[in-house]
Amino acid sequence: MLAKLDKPAGALKRMTMALPKALVDSSFLYALFRKDDPDHQAVRMVFETVKAEFIIPQVALTETSWLFNRAGGMPLVSAFLDLLSAAELPLQEVTYEDLRRVSSMMREYSGTKLELVDCCIVALAERLHITYIATLDRRDFSIIRTRDGNFLEIVP
């Protein structure tokens, strides 16, 4: 079962000098480490070729772990966390300021099926002045606009 995980080729630790930043959604993170995921190769190629600092919102870890647990139980979650810990990709915490913005977005988009993690990512992007998001979830991220009225740029 653990053979289903993949450590992307090359060192996962990245230099962070003057690279554009991209927040990583759980769908991208799951596909990156799950080698039998149908989107694994495309996501891996983006991760290895796009010159960006990939930042993981801590709130996305719960959702990603849930996906791994559903796919293979706690041993798969544990293996994912071991690989992620070894990679030492930057983690970003959500603040109370972000939660206030999330609450506002949830009221504004109450007729949609947006979830907490998606709204947190947008709030983080606004606060940190990040315009890129690494996600496979085009539906949700093509709905939400930032405070300044723009959409986040989606990769891949």
C-alpha positions as CSV (number, residue, x, y, z in Angstrom):
1,M,0.0,0.0,0.0
2,L,2.8,2.5,0.8
3,A,4.2,1.9,-2.7
4,K,1.4,4.1,-4.0
5,L,3.2,7.2,-2.7
6,D,5.8,9.0,-4.7
7,K,8.6,11.4,-3.8
8,P,8.9,13.7,-6.8
9,A,12.2,13.4,-8.6
10,G,15.1,15.5,-7.4
11,A,15.3,17.3,-4.1
12,L,12.0,18.6,-2.9
13,K,13.8,21.3,-0.8
14,R,13.8,24.4,-3.0
15,M,15.7,27.6,-3.0
16,T,13.4,30.5,-2.3
17,M,15.3,33.4,-3.7
18,A,13.0,35.8,-5.6
19,L,10.7,33.1,-6.9
20,P,7.1,33.8,-7.4
21,K,5.0,32.1,-4.7
22,A,2.2,29.7,-5.3
23,L,-0.2,28.4,-2.6
24,V,-0.8,24.6,-2.8
25,D,-4.3,23.3,-2.6
26,S,-5.0,19.8,-1.2
27,S,-5.9,18.4,-4.6
28,F,-2.5,19.3,-6.0
29,L,-0.7,18.1,-2.9
30,Y,-2.5,14.7,-3.0
31,A,-1.8,14.2,-6.7
32,L,1.8,15.2,-6.3
33,F,2.5,12.4,-3.7
34,R,0.0,9.8,-4.9
35,K,1.7,8.1,-7.9
36,D,-1.4,6.2,-9.0
37,D,-3.5,9.3,-9.1
38,P,-4.6,10.1,-12.7
39,D,-3.2,13.6,-12.4
40,H,0.1,12.6,-10.8
41,Q,2.3,13.0,-13.8
42,A,0.9,16.4,-14.8
43,V,1.2,17.7,-11.3
44,R,4.7,16.3,-10.9
45,M,5.7,18.0,-14.1
46,V,4.4,21.4,-12.9
47,F,6.1,21.0,-9.5
48,E,9.4,20.1,-11.1
49,T,9.4,22.7,-14.0
50,V,7.5,25.8,-12.8
51,K,9.9,28.2,-11.1
52,A,8.0,29.0,-8.0
53,E,8.1,28.7,-4.3
54,F,5.3,26.3,-3.5
55,I,3.8,27.1,-0.1
56,I,1.4,24.7,1.7
57,P,-1.3,26.3,3.8
58,Q,-1.5,24.3,7.0
59,V,-5.2,24.1,6.8
60,A,-4.8,22.1,3.6
61,L,-3.0,19.3,5.4
62,T,-6.1,18.1,7.2
63,E,-8.0,17.8,3.9
64,T,-5.1,16.1,2.2
65,S,-4.6,13.7,5.1
66,W,-8.3,12.8,4.8
67,L,-7.8,12.0,1.1
68,F,-4.9,9.7,1.9
69,N,-6.8,8.1,4.8
70,R,-9.8,7.4,2.5
71,A,-7.4,5.8,-0.1
72,G,-5.4,3.6,2.2
73,G,-5.8,4.3,5.9
74,M,-3.5,5.7,8.5
75,P,-0.4,3.9,7.2
76,L,-0.8,5.9,3.9
77,V,-1.3,9.1,5.9
78,S,1.8,8.4,7.9
79,A,3.9,7.7,4.8
80,F,2.6,11.0,3.2
81,L,3.5,13.0,6.3
82,D,7.0,11.4,6.4
83,L,7.6,12.4,2.8
84,L,6.2,15.8,3.2
85,S,8.3,16.4,6.4
86,A,11.4,15.3,4.6
87,A,10.6,17.8,1.8
88,E,10.3,20.7,4.2
89,L,8.2,22.7,1.9
90,P,7.2,26.0,3.5
91,L,4.0,25.9,5.6
92,Q,1.7,28.9,6.1
93,E,-0.6,29.3,9.0
94,V,-4.1,30.9,8.9
95,T,-4.5,33.9,11.2
96,Y,-7.6,35.3,12.8
97,E,-7.5,38.1,10.2
98,D,-7.7,35.4,7.5
99,L,-10.6,33.8,9.3
100,R,-12.5,37.0,9.3
101,R,-12.0,37.3,5.6
102,V,-13.0,33.6,5.2
103,S,-16.3,34.3,7.1
104,S,-16.9,37.3,4.8
105,M,-16.3,35.1,1.7
106,M,-18.6,32.4,3.0
107,R,-21.4,34.9,3.4
108,E,-20.7,36.5,0.0
109,Y,-20.6,33.1,-1.8
110,S,-23.3,31.4,0.3
111,G,-25.1,30.0,-2.8
112,T,-22.0,28.0,-3.8
113,K,-20.4,24.9,-2.4
114,L,-17.1,26.6,-1.4
115,E,-15.3,24.9,1.4
116,L,-13.2,26.3,4.3
117,V,-9.8,25.3,2.8
118,D,-10.6,27.1,-0.5
119,C,-11.6,30.3,1.2
120,C,-8.6,30.1,3.5
121,I,-6.3,29.8,0.5
122,V,-7.9,32.9,-1.0
123,A,-7.5,34.8,2.3
124,L,-3.9,33.8,2.5
125,A,-3.3,34.8,-1.1
126,E,-4.7,38.3,-0.3
127,R,-2.7,38.8,2.8
128,L,0.6,37.5,1.4
129,H,0.1,39.1,-2.0
130,I,0.3,35.8,-3.8
131,T,-1.5,35.5,-7.2
132,Y,-0.8,31.8,-8.1
133,I,-2.5,28.7,-6.8
134,A,-1.5,25.1,-7.5
135,T,-4.7,23.2,-7.7
136,L,-6.8,20.8,-9.7
137,D,-10.0,22.4,-8.4
138,R,-10.7,24.8,-11.2
139,R,-14.5,25.0,-10.4
140,D,-14.1,26.6,-7.0
141,F,-11.2,28.8,-7.7
142,S,-12.8,30.1,-10.9
143,I,-15.7,31.4,-8.7
144,I,-13.9,33.3,-6.0
145,R,-12.5,36.7,-6.6
146,T,-9.9,38.4,-4.4
147,R,-10.8,41.7,-2.6
148,D,-9.4,43.6,-5.6
149,G,-11.8,41.8,-7.9
150,N,-9.2,39.5,-9.5
151,F,-9.1,35.7,-9.9
152,L,-6.1,33.7,-8.7
153,E,-4.0,32.3,-11.5
154,I,-4.3,28.5,-11.5
155,V,-1.5,26.1,-12.3
156,P,-1.5,23.7,-13.9
